Amino acid sequence: MSKAVERSSRVGRAPVDILDGVKVEISGQVTKVTGPKGSLEMTVVDGITVAQEGSQLLVSASDSDRRSRGMHGMTRSLLQNMVNGVSKGFQKDLEVKGVGYRAQVKGKDLVLYLGRSHEDVFGIPDGIKIEVGKDQRNISISGIDRQLVGETAAAIRALRPPEPYKGKGVRYVGEYVRMKEGKAGK
């Protein structure tokens, strides 16, 4: 029989540095981070405590609860993303490839022409800013919430993922698309 070894998260033990211009308010289980780009709020799960010491945030978990030990590192990473988001922001870039494929912003919607008989209209969520390059093929998604930026980029890419024969579709900038050969002719 083996003894259960008590472990704590390596990620969770590292402090979160609070950058200049960022203010953190902790009240009970709610942590609010405010910076030059906006503010974000997170409710921390039971068993996790967040404390501010000087210009650092320390995250600790109760060792008795398995769930809180599992959430320890993730909570620390979410707090780090909040601090980075309100100070610098996050950005994802997409590119549209294909003949006649293009994108444009119309009001609160992103309109994509992706080789279909109709245009795809994507509603831009609150807290997200989308810009389209002059060539109408580069889409830049930015915001302070890392998860929302990533989900928005993934949802736009899912409208027409790159296909493996010609590479047509929406892809992340720098994404490698594995290409296949077509059918061998006679």
GROMACS elastic network, one bead per residue, 0.5 to 0.9 nm:
[ bonds ]
;  ai    aj funct       b0    kb
    2     5     6  0.88081   500
    6    63     6  0.79222   500
    7    10     6  0.88112   500
    7    63     6  0.85607   500
    7    69     6  0.84029   500
    8    11     6  0.88377   500
    8    12     6  0.76279   500
    8    13     6  0.76313   500
    8    61     6  0.82282   500
    8    63     6  0.78742   500
    8    69     6  0.66408   500
    8    70     6  0.87176   500
    8    72     6  0.80191   500
    8    73     6  0.87445   500
    9    13     6  0.62745   500
    9    69     6  0.71928   500
    9    70     6  0.78023   500
    9    71     6  0.89206   500
    9    72     6  0.63931   500
    9    73     6  0.55976   500
   10    13     6  0.54157   500
   10    14     6  0.70171   500
   10    73     6  0.72054   500
   11    14     6  0.57159   500
   11    15     6  0.88397   500
   11    72     6  0.80169   500
   11    74     6  0.79859   500
   11    76     6  0.72032   500
   11    77     6  0.76463   500
   12    15     6  0.76459   500
   12    58     6  0.84259   500
   12    59     6  0.63364   500
   12    60     6  0.72259   500
   12    61     6  0.85572   500
   12    71     6  0.87081   500
   12    72     6  0.52648   500
   12    74     6  0.72791   500
   12    75     6  0.74631   500
   12    76     6  0.54030   500
   12    77     6  0.76931   500
   13    58     6  0.76269   500
   13    59     6  0.69217   500
   13    60     6  0.73195   500
   13    72     6  0.83570   500
   13    73     6  0.76172   500
   13    76     6  0.82896   500
   14    58     6  0.75753   500
   14    59     6  0.81765   500
   14    73     6  0.89076   500
   14    76     6  0.80094   500
   15    56     6  0.60757   500
   15    57     6  0.56530   500
   15    58     6  0.50905   500
   15    59     6  0.71795   500
   15    76     6  0.79220   500
   16    55     6  0.85360   500
   16    56     6  0.53951   500
   16    58     6  0.65987   500
   16    59     6  0.83663   500
   16    76     6  0.71422   500
   16    77     6  0.84489   500
   16    79     6  0.73001   500
   16    80     6  0.58358   500
   16    83     6  0.83618   500
   17    55     6  0.61522   500
   17    57     6  0.65418   500
   17    80     6  0.77830   500
   17    83     6  0.82452   500
   18    21     6  0.85938   500
   18    22     6  0.64242   500
   18    23     6  0.78372   500
   18    24     6  0.81293   500
   18    54     6  0.87602   500
   18    55     6  0.51929   500
   18    56     6  0.54212   500
   18    57     6  0.71147   500
   18    80     6  0.85315   500
   18    83     6  0.66185   500
   18    84     6  0.88077   500
   19    22     6  0.57162   500
   19    23     6  0.86642   500
   19    55     6  0.76237   500
   19    56     6  0.88777   500
   19    83     6  0.72111   500
   19    84     6  0.80054   500
   19    87     6  0.73813   500
   20    23     6  0.84725   500
   20    35     6  0.87098   500
   20    55     6  0.88621   500
   20    87     6  0.82274   500
   21    34     6  0.83898   500
   21    35     6  0.58191   500
   21    36     6  0.66215   500
   21    87     6  0.73561   500
   22    33     6  0.69381   500
   22    34     6  0.56394   500
   22    36     6  0.72496   500
   22    83     6  0.70602   500
   22    86     6  0.73433   500
   22    87     6  0.67186   500
   23    32     6  0.82460   500
   23    33     6  0.58221   500
   23    34     6  0.51260   500
   23    35     6  0.63059   500
   23    83     6  0.89112   500
   24    31     6  0.71268   500
   24    32     6  0.57498   500
   24    34     6  0.63707   500
   24    35     6  0.88364   500
   24    52     6  0.80880   500
   24    57     6  0.88122   500
   24    83     6  0.87384   500
   25    30     6  0.82800   500
   25    31     6  0.58362   500
   25    32     6  0.51050   500
   25    33     6  0.64804   500
   25    34     6  0.83111   500
   25    52     6  0.88431   500
   26    29     6  0.73932   500
   26    30     6  0.60087   500
   26    32     6  0.64212   500
   26    33     6  0.87751   500
   26    50     6  0.75534   500
   26    51     6  0.76084   500
   26    52     6  0.80680   500
   27    30     6  0.54416   500
   27    31     6  0.64932   500
   27    32     6  0.84193   500
   28    31     6  0.79007   500
   28    43     6  0.89305   500
   28    44     6  0.88096   500
   28    49     6  0.86636   500
   28    50     6  0.89519   500
   29    42     6  0.83073   500
   29    43     6  0.55491   500
   29    44     6  0.51005   500
   29    45     6  0.71088   500
   29    46     6  0.75356   500
   29    48     6  0.83284   500
   29    49     6  0.74484   500
   29    50     6  0.80270   500
   30    41     6  0.70313   500
   30    42     6  0.57553   500
   30    44     6  0.61257   500
   31    40     6  0.84806   500
   31    41     6  0.57691   500
   31    42     6  0.53720   500
   31    43     6  0.63279   500
   31    44     6  0.73188   500
   31    50     6  0.79497   500
   31    79     6  0.86150   500
   32    39     6  0.70912   500
   32    40     6  0.58341   500
   32    42     6  0.64637   500
   32    43     6  0.87573   500
   32    82     6  0.89527   500
   33    38     6  0.85280   500
   33    39     6  0.55289   500
   33    40     6  0.53600   500
   33    41     6  0.62886   500
   33    42     6  0.85954   500
   33    79     6  0.84779   500
   33    82     6  0.67058   500
   33    83     6  0.65682   500
   33    86     6  0.73562   500
   34    37     6  0.80376   500
   34    38     6  0.59010   500
   34    40     6  0.65113   500
   34    41     6  0.86407   500
   34    82     6  0.88454   500
   34    83     6  0.80467   500
   34    86     6  0.63105   500
   34    87     6  0.84514   500
   35    38     6  0.54378   500
   35    39     6  0.60929   500
   35    40     6  0.88883   500
   35    83     6  0.78016   500
   35    85     6  0.84599   500
   35    87     6  0.54508   500
   36    39     6  0.83023   500
   36    86     6  0.62490   500
   36    87     6  0.58142   500
   36    88     6  0.84375   500
   37    85     6  0.76719   500
   37    87     6  0.59886   500
   37    88     6  0.73723   500
   37    89     6  0.71831   500
   37   143     6  0.87092   500
   37   144     6  0.70438   500
   38    85     6  0.84617   500
   38    86     6  0.54425   500
   38    87     6  0.81608   500
   38   144     6  0.72857   500
   39    82     6  0.84137   500
   39    85     6  0.87534   500
   39    86     6  0.60989   500
   39   144     6  0.81927   500
   40    82     6  0.64834   500
   40    83     6  0.87046   500
   40    85     6  0.84870   500
   40    86     6  0.73489   500
   40   144     6  0.80210   500
   40   145     6  0.76065   500
   41    82     6  0.82645   500
   42    78     6  0.86222   500
   42    79     6  0.82548   500
   42    82     6  0.88334   500
   44    47     6  0.85787   500
   44    48     6  0.65652   500
   44    49     6  0.75907   500
   44    50     6  0.81375   500
   44    75     6  0.72671   500
   45    48     6  0.59978   500
   45    49     6  0.85416   500
   45    68     6  0.74799   500
   45    71     6  0.79283   500
   45    75     6  0.85829   500
   46    49     6  0.79462   500
   46    68     6  0.71307   500
   47    60     6  0.84314   500
   47    61     6  0.57412   500
   47    62     6  0.53449   500
   47    63     6  0.85973   500
   47    64     6  0.88193   500
   47    65     6  0.70953   500
   47    67     6  0.81506   500
   47    68     6  0.51892   500
   47    69     6  0.81791   500
   47    71     6  0.89397   500
   47    72     6  0.89621   500
   48    59     6  0.70020   500
   48    60     6  0.57691   500
   48    62     6  0.65605   500
   48    68     6  0.60562   500
   48    69     6  0.82096   500
   48    71     6  0.77172   500
   48    72     6  0.67104   500
   48    75     6  0.81181   500
   49    58     6  0.82024   500
   49    59     6  0.58314   500
   49    60     6  0.53594   500
   49    61     6  0.63813   500
   49    62     6  0.83179   500
   50    57     6  0.67366   500
   50    58     6  0.57440   500
   50    60     6  0.65906   500
   50    76     6  0.88806   500
   51    56     6  0.84818   500
   51    57     6  0.57241   500
   51    58     6  0.52369   500
   51    59     6  0.65910   500
   51    60     6  0.83553   500
   52    55     6  0.72914   500
   52    56     6  0.58544   500
   52    58     6  0.62204   500
   52    59     6  0.89546   500
   53    56     6  0.53958   500
   53    57     6  0.62349   500
   53    58     6  0.72618   500
   54    57     6  0.80872   500
   57    76     6  0.86703   500
   57    79     6  0.84526   500
   58    76     6  0.81150   500
   59    72     6  0.71181   500
   59    73     6  0.84059   500
   59    75     6  0.75881   500
   59    76     6  0.61752   500
   60    69     6  0.88140   500
   60    72     6  0.67544   500
   60    76     6  0.89667   500
   61    64     6  0.87104   500
   61    65     6  0.82936   500
   61    68     6  0.58068   500
   61    69     6  0.57530   500
   61    70     6  0.88694   500
   61    71     6  0.80968   500
   61    72     6  0.58216   500
   62    65     6  0.61156   500
   62    66     6  0.86378   500
   62    68     6  0.64857   500
   62    69     6  0.68735   500
   63    66     6  0.73785   500
   63    68     6  0.77121   500
   63    69     6  0.64386   500
   64    68     6  0.83434   500
   64    69     6  0.82084   500
   65    68     6  0.54829   500
   65    69     6  0.64234   500
   65    70     6  0.88073   500
   66    69     6  0.51893   500
   66    70     6  0.62904   500
   66    71     6  0.88154   500
   67    70     6  0.50215   500
   67    71     6  0.62642   500
   67    72     6  0.86934   500
   68    72     6  0.60524   500
   69    72     6  0.52133   500
   69    73     6  0.80125   500
   70    73     6  0.71202   500
   70    74     6  0.77403   500
   71    74     6  0.52485   500
   71    75     6  0.59163   500
   71    76     6  0.86202   500
   72    75     6  0.54110   500
   72    76     6  0.65043   500
   72    77     6  0.88872   500
   73    76     6  0.51672   500
   73    77     6  0.62541   500
   73    78     6  0.86795   500
   74    77     6  0.50405   500
   74    78     6  0.61195   500
   74    79     6  0.86104   500
   75    78     6  0.50888   500
   75    79     6  0.62208   500
   75    80     6  0.86329   500
   76    79     6  0.51559   500
   76    80     6  0.62252   500
   76    81     6  0.86853   500
   77    80     6  0.50069   500
   77    81     6  0.61749   500
   77    82     6  0.86087   500
   78    81     6  0.50486   500
   78    82     6  0.61943   500
   78    83     6  0.87599   500
   79    83     6  0.62884   500
   79    84     6  0.86441   500
   80    83     6  0.52044   500
   80    84     6  0.62038   500
   80    85     6  0.84553   500
   81    84     6  0.50850   500
   81    85     6  0.58198   500
   81    86     6  0.86266   500
   81   144     6  0.87562   500
   81   145     6  0.77207   500
   81   146     6  0.66570   500
   82    85     6  0.50080   500
   82    86     6  0.62520   500
   82    87     6  0.85911   500
   82   144     6  0.75255   500
   82   145     6  0.69358   500
   82   146     6  0.78619   500
   83    86     6  0.56041   500
   83    87     6  0.63517   500
   83    88     6  0.84858   500
   84    87     6  0.52854   500
   84    88     6  0.55981   500
   84    89     6  0.63398   500
   84    90     6  0.80483   500
   84   144     6  0.80146   500
   85    88     6  0.54912   500
   85    90     6  0.60876   500
   85   143     6  0.74562   500
   85   145     6  0.60043   500
   85   146     6  0.68448   500
   86    89     6  0.59378   500
   86   143     6  0.89116   500
   86   144     6  0.55752   500
   86   145     6  0.81583   500
   87   144     6  0.82026   500
   88   144     6  0.77578   500
   89   142     6  0.70614   500
   89   143     6  0.56776   500
   89   145     6  0.75399   500
   89   146     6  0.79171   500
   90   141     6  0.83134   500
   90   142     6  0.55631   500
   90   143     6  0.55694   500
   90   144     6  0.58685   500
   90   145     6  0.72187   500
   90   146     6  0.59698   500
   90   149     6  0.70680   500
   91   140     6  0.69443   500
   91   141     6  0.55258   500
   91   143     6  0.66984   500
   91   144     6  0.87241   500
   91   146     6  0.82398   500
   91   149     6  0.69341   500
   91   150     6  0.85110   500
   92   139     6  0.84226   500
   92   140     6  0.60254   500
   92   141     6  0.52144   500
   92   142     6  0.65010   500
   92   149     6  0.70031   500
   92   150     6  0.71397   500
   92   153     6  0.67553   500
   92   172     6  0.76821   500
   92   173     6  0.83209   500
   93   138     6  0.71881   500
   93   139     6  0.57422   500
   93   141     6  0.61594   500
   93   142     6  0.86439   500
   93   153     6  0.78938   500
   93   171     6  0.87136   500
   93   172     6  0.59750   500
   93   173     6  0.56732   500
   94   137     6  0.83034   500
   94   138     6  0.58959   500
   94   140     6  0.63849   500
   94   141     6  0.80210   500
   94   153     6  0.74132   500
   94   156     6  0.87022   500
   94   157     6  0.77640   500
   94   170     6  0.67113   500
   94   171     6  0.55201   500
   94   173     6  0.52307   500
   94   174     6  0.88954   500
   95   137     6  0.55483   500
   95   139     6  0.60288   500
   95   140     6  0.87190   500
   95   169     6  0.83826   500
   95   170     6  0.58055   500
   95   171     6  0.55220   500
   95   172     6  0.61311   500
   95   173     6  0.58783   500
   96   101     6  0.64203   500
   96   102     6  0.64133   500
   96   103     6  0.77170   500
   96   114     6  0.83612   500
   96   136     6  0.81893   500
   96   138     6  0.64021   500
   96   139     6  0.78801   500
   96   162     6  0.89688   500
   96   168     6  0.76665   500
   96   169     6  0.58380   500
   96   171     6  0.65840   500
   96   172     6  0.88678   500
   97   100     6  0.86824   500
   97   101     6  0.63509   500
   97   102     6  0.80744   500
   97   114     6  0.89430   500
   97   137     6  0.70842   500
   97   162     6  0.81763   500
   97   167     6  0.71071   500
   97   168     6  0.50343   500
   97   169     6  0.53802   500
   97   170     6  0.64293   500
   97   171     6  0.79801   500
   98   101     6  0.51617   500
   98   102     6  0.83243   500
   98   114     6  0.78558   500
   98   115     6  0.79896   500
   98   166     6  0.83069   500
   98   167     6  0.76701   500
   98   169     6  0.63952   500
   98   170     6  0.88912   500
   99   102     6  0.86741   500
   99   114     6  0.89002   500
   99   115     6  0.78926   500
   99   168     6  0.81656   500
  100   113     6  0.72748   500
  100   114     6  0.73863   500
  100   115     6  0.67608   500
  101   112     6  0.75328   500
  101   113     6  0.52497   500
  101   115     6  0.62049   500
  101   136     6  0.85302   500
  101   137     6  0.74693   500
  101   168     6  0.85301   500
  101   169     6  0.78809   500
  102   111     6  0.85112   500
  102   112     6  0.59435   500
  102   113     6  0.52524   500
  102   114     6  0.68275   500
  102   135     6  0.81920   500
  102   136     6  0.52075   500
  102   137     6  0.53356   500
  102   138     6  0.85794   500
  103   110     6  0.69968   500
  103   111     6  0.56867   500
  103   113     6  0.61740   500
  103   114     6  0.84416   500
  103   132     6  0.68783   500
  103   133     6  0.88842   500
  103   136     6  0.51866   500
  103   137     6  0.62056   500
  103   138     6  0.79515   500
  103   139     6  0.76161   500
  104   109     6  0.85725   500
  104   110     6  0.58819   500
  104   111     6  0.53529   500
  104   112     6  0.65967   500
  104   113     6  0.87537   500
  104   131     6  0.82852   500
  104   132     6  0.60943   500
  104   133     6  0.86639   500
  104   136     6  0.62901   500
  104   137     6  0.87497   500
  104   139     6  0.87113   500
  105   108     6  0.73596   500
  105   109     6  0.58893   500
  105   111     6  0.60305   500
  105   112     6  0.87250   500
  105   130     6  0.75790   500
  105   131     6  0.72360   500
  105   132     6  0.69325   500
  106   109     6  0.53097   500
  106   110     6  0.61591   500
  106   111     6  0.67795   500
  107   110     6  0.80275   500
  108   122     6  0.87758   500
  108   123     6  0.62611   500
  108   124     6  0.56415   500
  108   125     6  0.82597   500
  109   121     6  0.63399   500
  109   122     6  0.55273   500
  109   124     6  0.54052   500
  109   125     6  0.89780   500
  110   120     6  0.81777   500
  110   121     6  0.58154   500
  110   122     6  0.50036   500
  110   123     6  0.63081   500
  110   124     6  0.66053   500
  110   130     6  0.78501   500
  111   119     6  0.65571   500
  111   120     6  0.57681   500
  111   122     6  0.62837   500
  111   123     6  0.86900   500
  112   119     6  0.57299   500
  112   120     6  0.50135   500
  112   121     6  0.63259   500
  112   122     6  0.77756   500
  113   116     6  0.70917   500
  113   117     6  0.88693   500
  113   118     6  0.74211   500
  113   120     6  0.63636   500
  113   121     6  0.89216   500
  114   117     6  0.88093   500
  114   118     6  0.84336   500
  114   119     6  0.70632   500
  114   120     6  0.74136   500
  114   159     6  0.84478   500
  114   160     6  0.70305   500
  114   168     6  0.88994   500
  114   169     6  0.70856   500
  114   170     6  0.85215   500
  115   118     6  0.81385   500
  115   119     6  0.84165   500
  115   169     6  0.89303   500
  116   119     6  0.68637   500
  116   120     6  0.84778   500
  120   159     6  0.77859   500
  122   155     6  0.88135   500
  122   156     6  0.73957   500
  124   127     6  0.86930   500
  124   128     6  0.66784   500
  124   129     6  0.76677   500
  124   130     6  0.75468   500
  124   152     6  0.81722   500
  125   128     6  0.57755   500
  125   129     6  0.84618   500
  125   148     6  0.85127   500
  125   152     6  0.79233   500
  126   129     6  0.82845   500
  127   142     6  0.86488   500
  127   143     6  0.60158   500
  127   144     6  0.73081   500
  127   145     6  0.77259   500
  127   148     6  0.82724   500
  127   149     6  0.88947   500
  128   141     6  0.68940   500
  128   142     6  0.58589   500
  128   144     6  0.79374   500
  128   145     6  0.84200   500
  128   148     6  0.76906   500
  128   149     6  0.68521   500
  128   152     6  0.82813   500
  129   140     6  0.81011   500
  129   141     6  0.58724   500
  129   142     6  0.52449   500
  129   143     6  0.61759   500
  130   139     6  0.69012   500
  130   140     6  0.56110   500
  130   142     6  0.64662   500
  130   143     6  0.89131   500
  131   138     6  0.82869   500
  131   139     6  0.58559   500
  131   140     6  0.51433   500
  131   141     6  0.66817   500
  131   142     6  0.85004   500
  132   135     6  0.80479   500
  132   136     6  0.58286   500
  132   137     6  0.71512   500
  132   138     6  0.56401   500
  132   140     6  0.62921   500
  132   141     6  0.89403   500
  133   136     6  0.52659   500
  133   137     6  0.65002   500
  133   138     6  0.51256   500
  133   139     6  0.65050   500
  133   140     6  0.79936   500
  134   137     6  0.78569   500
  134   138     6  0.80995   500
  135   138     6  0.71270   500
  136   139     6  0.77524   500
  138   173     6  0.85689   500
  140   153     6  0.89515   500
  141   149     6  0.65620   500
  141   150     6  0.87217   500
  141   152     6  0.78099   500
  141   153     6  0.68946   500
  142   145     6  0.87741   500
  142   146     6  0.88602   500
  142   149     6  0.62540   500
  143   146     6  0.72273   500
  143   148     6  0.77875   500
  143   149     6  0.61081   500
  144   148     6  0.83679   500
  144   149     6  0.78493   500
  145   148     6  0.53820   500
  145   149     6  0.62533   500
  145   150     6  0.87389   500
  146   149     6  0.51925   500
  146   150     6  0.62122   500
  146   151     6  0.86048   500
  147   150     6  0.51994   500
  147   151     6  0.60670   500
  147   152     6  0.85190   500
  148   151     6  0.50864   500
  148   152     6  0.59942   500
  148   153     6  0.85291   500
  149   152     6  0.52495   500
  149   153     6  0.62413   500
  149   154     6  0.86667   500
  150   153     6  0.51746   500
  150   154     6  0.61331   500
  150   155     6  0.85920   500
  151   154     6  0.50643   500
  151   155     6  0.60682   500
  151   156     6  0.86500   500
  152   155     6  0.51045   500
  152   156     6  0.62659   500
  152   157     6  0.86112   500
  153   156     6  0.52532   500
  153   157     6  0.61674   500
  153   158     6  0.85898   500
  153   172     6  0.82570   500
  154   157     6  0.50452   500
  154   158     6  0.60349   500
  154   159     6  0.88897   500
  154   172     6  0.89947   500
  155   158     6  0.50480   500
  155   159     6  0.67210   500
  156   159     6  0.54835   500
  156   160     6  0.77945   500
  156   161     6  0.88192   500
  156   170     6  0.75664   500
  157   160     6  0.59521   500
  157   161     6  0.54911   500
  157   162     6  0.82703   500
  157   169     6  0.79083   500
  157   170     6  0.50967   500
  157   171     6  0.60164   500
  157   172     6  0.77422   500
  158   161     6  0.53520   500
  158   170     6  0.78268   500
  159   169     6  0.84918   500
  159   170     6  0.77169   500
  160   163     6  0.82807   500
  160   168     6  0.83119   500
  160   169     6  0.50993   500
  160   170     6  0.57189   500
  160   171     6  0.86293   500
  161   167     6  0.89495   500
  161   168     6  0.79422   500
  161   169     6  0.52061   500
  161   170     6  0.53725   500
  161   171     6  0.65694   500
  162   165     6  0.89393   500
  162   166     6  0.83802   500
  162   167     6  0.52113   500
  162   168     6  0.52069   500
  162   170     6  0.57113   500
  162   171     6  0.61209   500
  162   177     6  0.71028   500
  163   166     6  0.65604   500
  163   167     6  0.50175   500
  163   168     6  0.56810   500
  163   169     6  0.65375   500
  163   177     6  0.80445   500
  163   178     6  0.89352   500
  163   179     6  0.81865   500
  164   167     6  0.54515   500
  164   168     6  0.80209   500
  164   177     6  0.67778   500
  164   178     6  0.61176   500
  164   180     6  0.56597   500
  164   181     6  0.86191   500
  165   168     6  0.80317   500
  165   178     6  0.86973   500
  165   179     6  0.56286   500
  165   180     6  0.53463   500
  165   181     6  0.65863   500
  165   182     6  0.66719   500
  166   179     6  0.73126   500
  166   180     6  0.84342   500
  167   170     6  0.89462   500
  167   177     6  0.68783   500
  167   178     6  0.84608   500
  167   179     6  0.71257   500
  168   171     6  0.88428   500
  171   174     6  0.82701   500
  171   175     6  0.64451   500
  171   176     6  0.87967   500
  171   177     6  0.84804   500
  172   175     6  0.51943   500
  172   176     6  0.87229   500
  173   176     6  0.89115   500
  181   184     6  0.80963   500
  182   185     6  0.87511   500
